[in-house]
Amino acid sequence: MFLIVIGAIVLIAGFAINTPALAFAKFSRPVKTIGVIVMVVGFLTACIKQIDAGTVGVQSLFGKVSDGILTSGLNFVNPLVEVEPIDVKTQNYTMSAVRDEGDKEGDDAIRVLTSDGLEVIVDLTVLYRVIPTEAPKILREIGPNYQDKIVRPVTRTRIRDNAVNYEAVALYSNKRQQFQDKIFQQIEKDFKVRGLLLESLLIRNINLPESVKKTIESKINAEQESQKMQFVLSKEKQEAERKRVEAQGISDYQKIISESLTDRQLQYEQIKAQKELATSPNAKVVIMGGGKGVPVILGNQ
């Protein structure tokens, strides 16, 4: 547009100097030619708009937004039209308690009250993108700053509205995924109405009050101690059972031996042992006793 204005000024100047009385009247034709060329170049430049990859162009003429969009690449448009590029790639918006980690400076985590009256701090990241065909509607009804007008307030409100239905410990443990799925469904609907597509909702961290953390740690320690004692008791029971089986085996063995051996067998075993002792080198044998009993042998090496 700027070149068109410059070309028009040059063209007017060419006509202005086209007076025989002026010394430089002979330059009138070249000046007019230059003016026309500049206007043509300016017109062509204003008619061609390049849209980068991952964006769409929204056209507005004298404040009125057109429903059509310009896709990536070169597009021919009305030179009087203003084109606003809108990013349609995946964007993320993070709200974190860690300084300089989120989109806002300082602590930007979401503080919510649970059903048991405790304050829980939630860190999360929202992944979303603009629906390309809805870009004109967003520019017309919301404007380019849709993060602060839609993404941030809708997300924080839905999280607070749903957190009151859960206890703090449940949010931290077994109900966390359920909580995330529920708020995802609600935020997805809210975004879609406004031309945004929610891709993912990531709950990065849930911080509990210190008193609750200590209670959970005590409970975990107690459970671990209980498991340890159960292991020890189980081991002792197994050891006791082993000893009982061993004792029963010895008892059964002795019973079998006592029932199976006769007096003659016992006498035979004693004689056999005395014979081995008598044949031992350098052995001194003394035989004591007599009669029916087995003689007692005293040996000395």
C-alpha positions in Angstrom: 0.0 0.0 0.0 2.9 2.3 0.8 4.3 1.9 -2.7 1.0 2.7 -4.3 0.8 6.0 -2.4 4.4 6.9 -3.4 3.7 6.0 -7.0 0.6 8.2 -7.0 2.6 11.1 -5.6 5.3 10.7 -8.3 2.7 10.5 -11.0 1.0 13.7 -9.8 4.4 15.4 -9.8 4.9 14.3 -13.4 1.8 16.0 -14.4 2.6 19.1 -12.4 5.9 19.7 -14.1 4.4 19.2 -17.6 4.5 23.0 -18.2 6.5 24.5 -21.1 7.4 27.5 -19.0 9.3 25.2 -16.6 12.9 24.4 -17.4 12.6 20.7 -16.4 9.3 20.1 -18.3 11.1 17.7 -20.5 11.3 15.3 -17.5 7.6 15.1 -17.2 7.2 11.9 -19.2 9.9 9.9 -17.4 8.5 11.0 -14.0 5.1 9.8 -15.0 6.5 6.5 -16.2 8.3 6.0 -12.9 5.1 6.9 -11.0 3.1 4.3 -12.9 5.7 1.6 -12.4 5.9 2.2 -8.7 2.1 2.1 -8.4 2.0 -1.2 -10.4 4.7 -2.7 -8.2 2.9 -1.5 -5.1 -0.4 -2.9 -6.3 1.1 -6.3 -7.0 2.8 -6.3 -3.7 -0.4 -5.5 -1.9 -2.3 -8.1 -3.8 0.1 -11.0 -2.9 0.2 -12.2 0.7 2.5 -15.0 1.9 1.1 -17.1 4.7 3.7 -19.2 6.6 3.3 -22.9 7.4 1.3 -23.6 10.5 -0.7 -20.4 10.2 -3.8 -19.2 8.4 -4.6 -15.7 7.3 -7.8 -13.9 8.3 -8.9 -11.0 6.1 -10.6 -7.8 7.3 -11.7 -4.9 5.2 -12.5 -1.6 7.1 -13.0 -3.5 10.3 -15.2 -6.3 8.9 -13.8 -9.8 9.2 -14.2 -12.2 6.3 -15.3 -15.8 7.0 -12.8 -17.1 4.5 -9.2 -18.0 5.5 -5.9 -17.9 3.6 -3.9 -21.1 3.7 -0.1 -21.3 3.8 1.7 -20.2 0.6 1.1 -17.3 -1.7 -2.4 -15.8 -1.9 -3.9 -13.1 -4.1 -6.1 -10.7 -2.1 -7.7 -7.3 -2.3 -4.9 -4.7 -1.8 -7.1 -2.8 0.6 -7.6 -5.9 2.8 -5.6 -6.3 6.1 -4.5 -9.9 6.8 -4.0 -11.1 10.4 -1.9 -14.3 10.7 -3.3 -16.8 13.2 -1.2 -19.7 14.6 -2.9 -23.1 14.1 0.0 -25.2 15.4 -0.2 -27.0 18.7 0.4 -24.6 21.6 0.9 -25.1 25.3 0.0 -23.1 28.3 1.6 -24.0 31.6 0.5 -23.0 35.1 3.2 -23.9 37.6 4.3 -23.1 41.1 8.0 -23.0 40.0 9.1 -19.5 39.1 9.7 -18.8 35.4 8.5 -22.3 34.4 5.0 -21.3 33.4 3.6 -18.7 31.0 3.2 -16.2 33.8 6.0 -14.9 36.0 6.1 -16.2 39.5 3.9 -18.7 41.2 1.0 -19.4 38.8 -0.2 -22.8 40.1 -3.9 -23.4 40.7 -5.0 -23.4 44.3 -8.1 -25.4 44.9 -10.2 -26.6 47.9 -11.0 -30.3 48.2 -14.1 -31.8 49.7 -12.4 -32.2 53.1 -11.6 -28.5 53.2 -7.9 -28.8 52.4 -6.0 -26.5 50.0 -4.3 -28.4 47.2 -1.9 -26.9 44.6 -2.1 -28.1 41.1 0.5 -27.7 38.3 -0.6 -28.4 34.8 0.0 -27.9 31.1 -2.7 -27.4 28.5 -2.0 -28.6 24.9 -4.4 -27.1 22.4 -4.6 -25.5 18.9 -6.9 -23.2 16.9 -9.3 -24.9 14.6 -8.3 -23.3 11.2 -11.9 -22.8 10.0 -12.8 -21.1 13.3 -9.9 -18.6 13.1 -12.2 -15.8 11.7 -14.7 -16.3 14.5 -11.9 -16.2 17.1 -10.5 -12.9 15.7 -14.0 -11.5 15.5 -15.4 -12.5 18.9 -12.2 -12.9 21.1 -9.3 -11.4 19.4 -5.7 -12.6 19.0 -5.2 -12.8 22.8 -7.3 -15.9 23.3 -4.8 -17.5 25.8 -5.6 -15.0 28.5 -9.2 -14.6 27.6 -10.2 -18.3 27.1 -7.5 -20.9 27.8 -6.4 -19.6 31.2 -9.7 -18.7 32.9 -11.7 -21.7 31.5 -9.0 -24.2 32.7 -8.6 -22.7 36.2 -12.4 -22.5 36.7 -13.1 -26.1 35.6 -10.3 -27.4 37.9 -11.7 -25.6 40.9 -15.3 -26.6 40.1 -14.3 -30.3 40.1 -11.7 -30.4 42.9 -14.4 -29.9 45.5 -15.8 -33.4 44.7 -12.6 -35.2 45.8 -10.7 -35.6 49.0 -7.1 -34.3 49.0 -5.5 -37.7 49.4 -7.7 -39.2 46.6 -6.6 -36.5 44.2 -3.0 -37.3 45.0 -3.4 -41.0 44.6 -6.1 -43.3 43.2 -8.5 -40.6 41.9 -6.0 -38.5 40.0 -6.6 -40.0 36.5 -10.4 -39.9 37.0 -10.1 -36.2 38.0 -7.9 -35.5 34.9 -10.3 -37.3 32.5 -13.3 -35.4 33.9 -11.9 -31.9 33.6 -10.6 -32.8 30.1 -14.1 -33.6 28.9 -15.5 -30.3 30.3 -12.7 -28.1 29.0 -12.8 -29.8 25.6 -16.4 -28.8 25.2 -15.8 -25.2 26.4 -12.8 -24.8 24.0 -14.7 -26.3 21.0 -17.5 -23.8 21.4 -14.9 -21.0 21.1 -13.0 -22.4 18.1 -10.2 -24.2 20.0 -9.3 -27.9 20.0 -8.0 -29.3 23.3 -5.4 -32.0 22.5 -4.2 -32.9 26.0 -4.4 -31.9 29.6 -1.4 -32.8 31.7 -1.6 -32.6 35.5 2.1 -32.3 36.2 2.0 -32.2 40.0 -0.4 -32.1 42.9 1.1 -30.7 46.1 -0.7 -31.5 49.4 -0.5 -29.5 52.7 2.5 -30.5 54.9 0.2 -32.0 57.6 -1.4 -34.3 55.0 2.1 -35.3 53.6 3.2 -36.3 57.1 0.1 -38.3 57.7 0.6 -40.2 54.4 4.3 -40.8 55.2 3.3 -42.2 58.6 0.8 -44.5 57.0 3.2 -45.7 54.4 5.9 -46.4 57.1 3.3 -48.3 59.2 2.3 -50.4 56.2 5.9 -51.2 55.5 6.5 -52.2 59.1 3.4 -54.3 59.1 4.6 -56.1 55.9 8.0 -56.6 57.5 6.5 -58.2 60.6 4.3 -60.4 58.4 7.3 -61.6 56.6 9.2 -62.4 59.9 6.2 -64.3 61.2 5.8 -66.3 58.0 9.5 -67.2 58.2 9.3 -68.2 61.8 6.2 -70.4 61.1 8.1 -72.1 58.3 11.1 -72.7 60.5 8.8 -74.1 63.3 7.1 -76.4 60.7 10.5 -77.6 59.5 11.7 -78.4 63.0 8.4 -80.2 63.8 8.7 -82.3 60.6 12.4 -83.1 61.5 11.5 -84.1 65.0 8.6 -86.2 63.8 11.0 -87.9 61.4 13.5 -88.7 64.1 10.7 -90.0 66.3 9.4 -92.2 63.6 12.9 -93.5 62.8 13.5 -94.4 66.4 10.2 -96.2 66.7 10.8 -98.2 63.5 14.3 -99.2 64.8 13.1 -100.2 68.2 10.3 -102.3 66.8 12.4 -104.0 64.1 15.5 -105.0 66.1 15.4 -108.3 68.1 17.7 -109.3 71.0 19.7 -111.5 68.7 20.3 -108.7 66.2 21.4 -106.4 69.0 23.8 -109.1 70.3 25.2 -109.6 66.8 25.9 -105.9 66.4 27.7 -105.8 69.7 29.9 -108.8 68.9 30.7 -107.2 65.5 31.8 -104.0 67.2 33.9 -105.9 69.7 35.6 -107.9 67.0 36.6 -104.8 65.2 38.0 -103.4 68.4 40.0 -106.6 69.2 41.6 -106.7 65.8 42.8 -103.1 66.1 46.6 -102.9 66.2 48.2 -102.2 69.6 44.9 -102.8 71.3 44.7 -104.2 74.8 41.5 -106.1 75.4 40.0 -107.0 78.8 36.8 -109.1 78.8 34.5 -108.6 81.7 31.2 -110.3 82.5 29.8 -113.6 81.4 26.7 -115.6 81.3 23.9 -114.7 78.9 24.8 -111.1 78.7 27.3 -109.7 76.2 30.8 -109.4 77.7 32.1 -105.9 78.2 35.4 -105.2 76.5 37.8 -102.5 77.7 40.4 -101.5 75.2 43.6 -99.4 75.6 45.9 -98.3 72.9 
